[in-house]
Amino acid sequence: MFLLYLFILGAVFGSFINVLVFRIPRGKSLKGRSVCPYCKKTIIWIDNIPILSYIFLRGRCRKCKKKISLRYPIIELFCGLLFMLVWIIFIISSGIEPLATLNTYYGYYLLPILLFIVVITLSIFVIDFIHQIIPDSLSLSTLAAFLILLTLFDVPGYYQLLLVSFLTSIFLLLIHLVTAGRGMGLGDVKLALMLSLLLPFPYQAVLLFAAFLTGAVVGIILILAKKASFGMHIAFGPFLIAGYWIALVFGEYLIKLFLI
């Protein structure tokens, strides 16, 4: 039952992510009720129920009958599943590094922290994938929130973590400067700084390794499928986010694998 509650909560937050994805890139305020992008009619509450409203409306606006993007229920469904997965990971976190280390820092607060990270990273993932931008309102505000959190919980090695996080972002900044912004955007630099703070040392290295590896693999697949060409710009933010979650769950295994 708790997993079901988490799924419902995740779907609700998925609906909120849809609002962020639609409004932030367009410079729209987060205040106010949602409207149909076609007829501009206010969407009533019964048509705003995550996943279910899309099914009942058969994927169309109640007023103008225009098709609603399938992206909305997919994000709601995916966020619900991620919330369930995070709970499972949290349960076994005592045996997984670096989750075990984070557990010693935050204790029972780790679960809501991880759920918050899911919402932020999924929002940034989708926005960067669609619009190829990483909003400062998400990355920098999360960065500030976790700086406060690290201070409140008196996390050991605080200054070391800050140094390593800045070095991680500086590495990407150098790529940005060398390639004149073609290989890496400043948004990626800020995102790397934010994500690095959410990992204990030395898993920042795993984050970068996993991000570049997944980026290379996806890039090769797209080129072979003739969906991309050499030199074509591909958003790197989603790969940084994938690298973060890979480092969080499989970081210890990957370090041992490559050290051996």
Secondary structure as UniProt FT lines:
FT   HELIX           2..23
FT   HELIX           24..26
FT   TURN            37..39
FT   HELIX           45..48
FT   TURN            50..51
FT   HELIX           52..56
FT   TURN            57..59
FT   TURN            62..64
FT   HELIX           71..91
FT   HELIX           93..95
FT   TURN            97..98
FT   HELIX           99..106
FT   HELIX           107..109
FT   HELIX           110..131
FT   HELIX           136..152
FT   TURN            153..154
FT   TURN            156..157
FT   HELIX           158..178
FT   TURN            179..181
FT   HELIX           186..197
FT   TURN            201..203
FT   HELIX           204..224
FT   TURN            225..226
FT   TURN            230..231
FT   HELIX           237..259
//
